[in-house]
Amino acid sequence: MYKSFLRPLLFLLDAEAAHHFSFSMIRFLSKIGFGALFRSKFQLKDPGLEKELFGLKFKNPVGLAAGFDKDAKLYQELSNFGFGFIEIGTLTPKPQAGNPKKRLFRLKPDEAIINRMGFNNQGVFEAVERLEKNKNVLIGGNIGKNKVTPNEDAVTDYLICFDALFNHVDYFVVNVSSPNTPGLRALQDRKPLENILNTLKKENTKLAKKHGTKEKPILLKIAPDLTDSQLLDIIEIVKSTKIEGVIATNTTISRENLNSELMLTEEKGGLSGKPLTKRSTEVIRFLAEKSNKAFPIIGVGGIHSAEDAIEKLEAGADLLQLYTGFIYEGPSLVKNINKAILGQQN
């Protein structure tokens, strides 16, 4: 029904307008009782799907990637579609409008999306108010810096977000890999990245002691465009800072082998979807092999089928996240992946 009826209707709308319309419809339908229907149709519960990682218990290994529910407005309703966890954000200390519209583009022949949203969000403190109403959804908090904050002061922005979210999320993701905030990717260089991660680790210890809780897992989200040498640096940084893991990968600035019209492919921003499938899997495999599986990896990028998901798990991913595949394939993709994972166990 989704691919034959709903998706064609949504794709008649501008991509960003379709996103907001979908949000409104999911919220409305959930309010009038459709939440139970969504759960019965899309959720798959089985002990074989449960996964324990960095001290957390995931109902299943398929999560929703950051960017879909930036402001933590719909995480409860989205969990009805069978996700094992929801990652909110990217959140910044101060609200910001993001880049000028039009900033979200569908590349239908490639089953891809280009976005240059620019960390548009209402600020971390508004998200905290919504997260206080959480009812048992495992939440990841993806944090970044405001556009106007210079890179030399970036660590302060990450600290503000970390402090605000500490009691409201289950794990953190440090986003230094979005191509849509000028200069942000420079924070992936070893020195500034180690400074941010070491500072957050110290804050983690301090807040855990203050609140009488465990420290929160900290993960690093990396770009697919890093060279092998840079990926080896990432492995060393993860080991030296003792963060809990890596999310591989964010969107790409590459435009290789696309079939969509040139006017679209030349739009600036990060590319996600099927063209990213192979590269994100390569990065996962490289990190897993070169580190001797020293840390957990969440695999994301171009998962449009159960086969794509299994390939990433076999490459070394411990958990998975969907975004563009969820938009193109619909919520049945979550259940199909979980079924395939159970099938692999038999």
C-alpha positions in Angstrom: 0.0 0.0 0.0 2.8 2.4 0.9 4.8 2.1 -2.4 1.8 1.8 -4.6 -0.5 4.5 -3.1 1.0 6.6 -0.3 4.5 7.2 -1.6 3.3 8.4 -5.1 1.0 10.9 -3.3 3.7 12.1 -1.0 6.2 12.4 -3.8 3.8 14.9 -5.6 4.7 17.3 -2.8 8.0 19.2 -2.3 10.3 16.9 -0.3 10.3 19.1 2.9 6.6 19.7 2.7 6.0 16.0 2.4 8.1 15.4 5.5 6.0 17.8 7.5 2.8 16.5 6.1 3.8 12.9 7.1 4.6 14.1 10.6 1.2 15.6 10.9 -0.6 12.5 9.6 1.4 10.1 11.9 0.6 12.3 14.9 -3.1 12.7 13.9 -3.6 9.0 13.2 -1.8 8.0 16.5 -4.1 10.4 18.4 -7.2 8.7 17.1 -6.2 5.2 17.9 -4.1 4.0 15.0 -1.0 3.5 17.2 -2.2 0.0 18.2 -2.8 -0.8 14.5 0.7 0.3 13.5 2.2 -1.8 16.3 0.3 -4.9 15.3 1.3 -4.5 11.7 4.9 -3.4 11.9 6.3 -4.5 15.2 8.1 -7.9 15.6 8.9 -9.0 19.1 11.2 -11.9 19.6 14.0 -12.7 22.1 16.2 -13.5 19.1 16.1 -9.8 18.1 17.1 -8.4 21.4 20.6 -7.0 21.6 22.7 -5.8 24.5 25.3 -3.2 23.6 27.2 -0.6 25.7 25.1 -1.5 28.7 21.8 -0.9 26.9 19.1 -3.5 25.9 17.7 -2.9 22.4 14.4 -4.6 21.6 15.7 -5.2 18.1 18.7 -3.9 16.1 16.9 -1.6 13.7 16.8 2.1 14.6 15.7 5.3 13.1 18.6 7.6 12.2 19.0 11.2 13.3 17.5 13.8 11.1 14.0 12.4 10.8 12.8 13.6 14.2 15.2 16.4 14.9 13.3 18.0 17.7 12.0 14.9 19.5 8.5 15.7 18.5 7.4 12.3 17.3 9.7 9.6 18.8 6.8 7.9 20.7 4.6 7.6 17.6 7.5 6.6 15.4 8.4 3.8 17.8 5.1 2.1 16.8 6.6 1.3 13.4 8.8 -1.4 14.9 12.1 0.5 15.5 14.2 -0.8 18.3 15.5 2.7 19.1 15.1 6.3 17.9 17.9 8.8 17.4 16.8 12.5 17.7 18.7 15.5 16.5 21.0 16.8 15.4 20.4 19.3 18.3 22.3 22.5 18.9 22.4 24.8 22.0 20.5 27.6 20.4 17.6 27.3 17.9 18.5 27.8 14.3 16.5 28.0 11.1 19.1 26.1 9.0 19.9 26.8 5.5 17.6 28.7 3.1 15.0 26.7 1.3 14.8 24.8 -1.1 17.2 22.4 0.7 15.8 18.9 0.4 15.8 17.1 -3.0 14.6 13.6 -4.1 16.7 11.9 -6.8 14.0 9.3 -7.7 16.0 7.4 -10.4 18.7 6.8 -7.8 16.4 6.3 -4.8 18.4 8.9 -3.1 18.0 12.3 -1.3 20.2 15.3 -1.2 19.8 17.5 1.9 21.5 20.7 3.0 19.2 21.3 6.0 22.0 22.8 8.1 21.1 21.6 11.6 17.7 23.2 11.6 16.2 22.7 15.0 14.4 24.4 17.9 17.3 24.0 20.3 18.2 21.4 22.8 16.2 22.8 25.7 12.9 22.5 23.8 13.7 18.9 22.9 14.4 18.2 26.6 10.8 19.3 27.5 9.4 16.7 25.1 11.8 14.0 26.2 10.6 14.3 29.7 7.3 12.6 28.5 9.2 9.6 27.1 7.5 6.2 27.8 10.1 3.5 27.4 11.5 4.5 24.0 15.3 4.0 23.8 16.6 7.3 22.6 19.9 8.4 21.2 20.8 12.1 21.3 22.7 13.4 18.3 24.5 16.7 19.2 26.2 19.4 17.1 27.3 23.0 17.2 25.5 26.1 16.1 26.5 27.5 12.7 27.7 30.8 14.2 30.0 29.1 16.8 33.6 29.1 15.5 35.3 25.7 15.5 37.7 26.7 18.2 34.7 27.1 20.6 32.8 24.1 19.3 33.5 22.0 22.4 31.4 24.4 24.4 28.3 23.8 22.2 28.7 20.0 22.5 29.0 20.4 26.3 25.8 22.5 26.6 23.9 19.8 24.6 25.5 17.0 26.6 24.6 18.5 29.9 21.0 19.3 28.9 20.3 15.8 27.5 22.2 13.7 30.0 19.1 12.6 32.0 16.9 12.2 29.0 18.7 10.1 26.4 20.2 6.6 26.6 23.3 7.3 24.4 25.0 10.3 22.7 26.2 10.8 19.2 28.8 13.4 18.4 28.1 14.7 14.9 31.2 16.3 13.3 30.4 14.8 9.9 27.5 16.7 8.4 28.5 18.5 5.2 25.9 21.2 5.7 27.5 23.3 8.4 30.5 25.2 7.1 33.7 23.9 8.6 32.1 21.2 10.7 33.9 18.3 9.0 37.3 19.9 9.9 36.4 18.8 13.5 37.0 15.2 12.3 40.7 16.0 12.3 42.5 14.3 15.1 43.4 17.2 17.4 40.0 18.9 17.6 38.2 15.6 17.7 40.2 14.2 20.6 39.6 17.5 22.4 35.8 17.3 22.0 35.6 13.6 22.9 38.0 13.8 25.9 36.1 16.8 27.3 32.7 15.0 26.9 34.1 11.8 28.6 35.2 13.9 31.6 31.8 15.6 31.7 30.2 12.1 31.5 32.0 10.9 34.6 31.2 14.1 36.4 27.5 14.0 35.6 27.1 10.3 36.3 28.6 10.9 39.8 26.4 13.9 40.4 23.2 12.2 39.4 24.1 8.8 40.9 23.7 7.0 37.5 25.9 5.2 35.0 27.9 7.0 32.4 26.1 7.4 29.0 27.6 5.7 26.0 29.2 8.2 23.6 29.4 7.4 19.9 31.1 9.3 17.0 29.3 9.7 13.6 31.7 9.8 10.8 31.6 10.7 7.1 31.8 8.1 4.3 34.3 10.3 2.5 37.2 9.7 4.8 40.3 8.1 3.4 41.7 4.8 4.7 44.4 6.8 6.6 41.7 9.0 8.2 39.7 5.9 9.1 42.8 4.4 10.8 43.0 7.7 12.7 39.4 7.3 13.8 40.2 3.8 15.1 43.1 5.2 17.2 40.9 8.1 18.4 38.2 5.7 19.6 40.7 3.7 21.5 42.6 6.7 23.0 39.4 8.5 24.1 37.7 5.3 25.2 34.3 6.3 23.6 31.9 3.5 23.1 31.6 3.2 19.4 31.1 4.6 15.9 28.1 5.3 13.6 29.1 4.7 10.0 28.1 6.6 8.0 26.7 10.1 7.5 25.8 11.4 4.1 28.3 11.8 1.3 29.5 14.7 -0.8 30.3 12.3 -3.6 28.2 12.4 -6.7 29.6 9.3 -8.5 27.5 7.1 -10.8 24.2 8.9 -10.4 21.3 8.5 -12.9 19.3 11.6 -12.0 19.3 14.8 -14.1 22.4 16.9 -13.8 20.4 19.9 -12.3 19.6 17.7 -9.3 22.9 15.9 -8.8 24.7 19.2 -8.7 22.7 20.5 -5.7 25.0 21.1 -2.7 24.5 19.0 0.4 24.8 15.4 1.7 23.6 12.5 -0.5 21.9 9.6 1.2 20.1 6.5 -0.1 21.1 3.7 -2.5 24.2 5.3 -3.9 25.7 5.2 -0.4 25.0 1.5 0.1 28.3 0.2 -1.0 30.6 2.8 0.5 29.0 2.8 3.9 29.4 -1.0 4.0 33.0 -0.7 3.0 33.6 1.8 5.8 31.9 -0.6 8.3 34.0 -3.5 7.1 37.3 -1.5 7.2 36.7 -0.3 10.7 35.7 -3.8 12.0 38.6 -5.5 10.3 41.4 -3.0 11.1 40.3 -2.6 14.7 39.8 -6.3 15.2 36.2 -5.4 16.2 37.5 -3.4 19.1 34.3 -1.3 19.4 30.6 -1.5 18.4 29.5 0.0 15.0 26.0 1.2 14.1 25.6 0.8 10.3 23.7 3.4 8.4 23.6 4.4 4.7 21.7 3.0 1.8 19.7 0.3 3.6 16.7 -0.2 1.3 16.2 -4.0 1.7 16.7 -6.8 4.2 19.6 -7.9 2.0 21.3 -4.5 2.4 20.8 -4.8 6.2 22.2 -8.4 6.4 25.2 -7.3 4.3 26.0 -4.5 6.8 25.7 -6.9 9.8 28.0 -9.4 8.1 30.5 -6.5 7.4 30.7 -5.9 11.1 27.7 -3.7 12.1 26.1 -4.4 15.5 23.1 -2.3 15.0 21.4 -0.6 12.0 19.7 2.7 11.3 17.3 3.7 8.5 16.4 7.1 7.0 16.2 7.3 3.3 15.3 3.6 2.9 12.4 4.3 5.3 11.2 7.1 3.1 11.4 5.1 -0.2 10.4 1.7 1.1 8.0 2.5 3.9 7.6 1.1 7.4 7.4 -2.5 6.3 11.1 -2.3 5.7 11.7 -2.4 9.5 9.8 -5.6 9.9 11.3 -7.2 6.8 14.8 -6.6 8.2 13.9 -8.1 11.6 12.4 -11.1 9.9 15.6 -11.6 7.9 17.7 -11.3 11.0 15.6 -14.0 12.7 15.9 -16.1 9.5 19.7 -16.0 9.7 19.6 -17.5 13.2 17.6 -20.6 12.1 
